[in-house]
Amino acid sequence: MTPEHTPPPESTKTWSGRFNEPVSELVKRYTASVFFDRRMATQDIKGSLAHARMLARQGILSEGDLADIERGMAQIAVEIARGEFQWTLDDEDVHLNIEKRLTALVGDAGKRLHTGRSRNDQVATDIRLWLREAIDHILELIEIFQRRLLDVAEAHADTPMPGFTHLQVAQPVTFGHHLLAYYEMTRRDFERFTDCRRRTNRLPLGAAALAGASYPIDRESVATELGFDEICRNSLDAVSDRDFAIEFCAASALLMTHLSRLSEEIILWMSPRVGFIDLADRFCTGSSIMPQKKNPDVPELVRGKTGRVNGHLVALLTLMKGQPLAYNKDNQEDKEPLFDTADTVIDTLTIYADMIDGIRVKPDNMRAALTQGHATATDLADYLVKKGLPFRDAHEAVALAVRAAEERGLDLSRLSLDELRAALAPVPGAAERLAEDALAAISIEGSLCARAHIGGTAPDAVRAAIARARNDLDSQKVT
Ligand code: ARG
């Protein structure tokens, strides 16, 4: 949105007395941030009010001035909420726009607000307040996503599918177990955002431009009013570092990476060549030329937008790395990557929670794929080991059985006991160890049920993991 252009009389600039000539229109636009930092208007007002109240408590500002500031800010908040606030590029950022309007509304009290404060500690405070809210929203969305994921995992705690390594059929797993892997990934994401919130939730205000304020300020009371857990302990650090924003982008990049991997799987699973799932039409689009197409646009875009979030992380790291202490204007460039990261993560999680519900599993296709790659070969080797054959001999014997199955065009699990014995014969001690129960051991269900430990794919272990996860979520405190 383009801010209103009001013609700049020489005196509109906050620092104009020091300058002999006005900046060009391009420089004005180049150095301005009001286009994007007006998103922090609510936080800016909140921070200003806390600052003004502290100044009044400390006797730095009169009660009358405070009342004027509170009245003016209340009106500004209404104007902004109604979309009536006149944003102007002549005041380069959200802070100056609001302060100018405040002064227009309440006069000198507005001019006194900035006592003992700089835009440097002001902006650092605003970003932290803004990011804290974004993190809280993201934590809620992760939990919603996780609960949906657990519901689908529970519905498919018994549904066998091929587990892959190298994208080759490896061993049977259940679809529920497979989904629980993503539950674990996002559990760690939740921890990372929670942890990042701790370091975000510290108050920079009071650092002023860089060296602190020469008034008898009370930073603790400001921190309490604004809900900060701690105070930034060094004024130079408080105004200059943006590591909390970088951490947020790193946590976001990892979350997106996890969702990107899941997206890649959904795309593969719904490819007609694989056919493990169908995805609800509302997440897909057709082709403008090929009438038969149903494309998984949403998961593809999740995969694509992960690149964009990764880019923001690198942008912020690069933004920070060359800056000497303390504040430099470079830092104004932190906001767009940060906002876009939060927007992307919030939209992605919101869509994903719904998309998980939109997955329709095709169990027959999963089972069919599972009986095409000798997925229970390891189970046969394990069976022989449990009967006393050394593992390396068992491995070799089973390789022969796989070859025999291939020759017959069958899956290993479909061979009869006699066929298995014949295949294993060349390995001394192998064939005679096979008994009737070997067939159960190399069935899909036998393979699944054998892995009943914590973290295993047995349906009962999956159900126990889901119960544990739900329990964790129920007792989880968001902040
Ligand atoms: N718009 C600026 C930012 O985003 C606010 C701080 C400006 N401070 C200054 N000394 N120029 O960082």
Boltz pocket constraint, residues with backbone or C-beta under 6 A from the ligand:
constraints:
  - pocket:
      binder: B
      contacts: [[A, 33], [A, 37], [A, 93], [A, 119], [A, 120], [A, 123], [A, 327], [A, 328], [A, 329], [A, 331], [A, 332], [A, 333]]
      max_distance: 6.0
